[in-house]
């Protein structure tokens, strides 16, 4: 299981920083932004290999379930 900003969110935020720098912004003056969207991912394939049973209630809350 993992809970954090998704790859698409990180990529989009990173591109926004690069855009500001390429437009002449100084990296030290660009404010650090906190992610606003987080994803909850459950990897069932790994859980099965480890012998861990993931309750259905947890799977229902997941944004992504890896079979």
Backbone torsions as a table, in degrees:
resi	resn	phi	psi	omega
1	UNK	NA	146.9	176.4
2	UNK	-145.4	143.3	177.4
3	UNK	-134.5	118.5	-180.0
4	UNK	178.5	-176.0	178.8
5	UNK	-66.3	139.6	-179.7
6	UNK	-74.7	164.1	179.6
7	UNK	-60.6	-38.1	-179.1
8	UNK	-65.7	-37.4	178.3
9	UNK	-66.4	-45.2	179.8
10	UNK	-64.1	-41.3	179.0
11	UNK	-63.7	-42.9	179.6
12	UNK	-64.8	-43.5	179.2
13	UNK	-65.4	-41.7	178.2
14	UNK	-61.9	-41.7	178.7
15	UNK	-64.1	-35.6	178.8
16	UNK	-64.9	-40.2	176.8
17	UNK	-64.5	-45.1	179.5
18	UNK	-60.8	-42.4	179.3
19	UNK	-59.8	-44.9	179.7
20	UNK	-62.4	-41.7	-179.3
21	UNK	-66.8	-44.3	179.4
22	UNK	-64.8	-24.3	177.2
23	UNK	-87.5	8.2	174.4
24	UNK	105.5	-0.8	179.2
25	UNK	-69.6	145.7	178.4
26	UNK	-88.3	127.5	-175.9
27	UNK	-54.2	-36.6	-179.0
28	UNK	-70.5	-16.5	-177.8
29	UNK	-101.6	-5.8	179.7
30	UNK	-82.3	124.0	-178.0
31	UNK	-67.4	147.0	176.4
32	UNK	-80.2	131.0	-178.6
33	UNK	-107.5	141.4	176.6
34	UNK	-87.0	143.6	175.8
35	UNK	-63.2	147.7	179.9
36	UNK	-110.6	-15.4	179.8
37	UNK	-123.4	129.5	178.9
38	UNK	-119.1	151.8	178.6
39	UNK	-120.1	144.2	175.0
40	UNK	-110.9	117.1	-176.0
41	UNK	-118.4	133.3	177.4
42	UNK	-118.8	126.2	179.1
43	UNK	-101.8	97.1	-178.4
44	UNK	-69.6	-31.4	-179.6
45	UNK	-61.0	-45.8	178.7
46	UNK	-69.6	-40.0	179.2
47	UNK	-59.2	-43.0	179.1
48	UNK	-62.4	-43.0	179.8
49	UNK	-63.8	-31.6	178.7
50	UNK	-86.0	-6.5	-179.5
51	UNK	77.6	24.8	-179.1
52	UNK	-99.1	132.1	175.9
53	UNK	-97.3	123.8	179.8
54	UNK	-98.0	121.7	-178.8
55	UNK	-62.4	149.2	179.0
56	UNK	-60.0	-33.4	179.6
57	UNK	-62.9	-33.4	177.0
58	UNK	-72.5	-42.2	179.3
59	UNK	-62.7	-34.6	179.3
60	UNK	-65.1	-27.5	-178.4
61	UNK	-87.8	-14.3	-175.6
62	UNK	-71.4	141.9	173.6
63	UNK	-78.9	-36.0	-179.5
64	UNK	-135.4	134.0	174.7
65	UNK	-120.8	119.3	179.8
66	UNK	-91.9	118.5	-178.6
67	UNK	-81.5	NA	NA
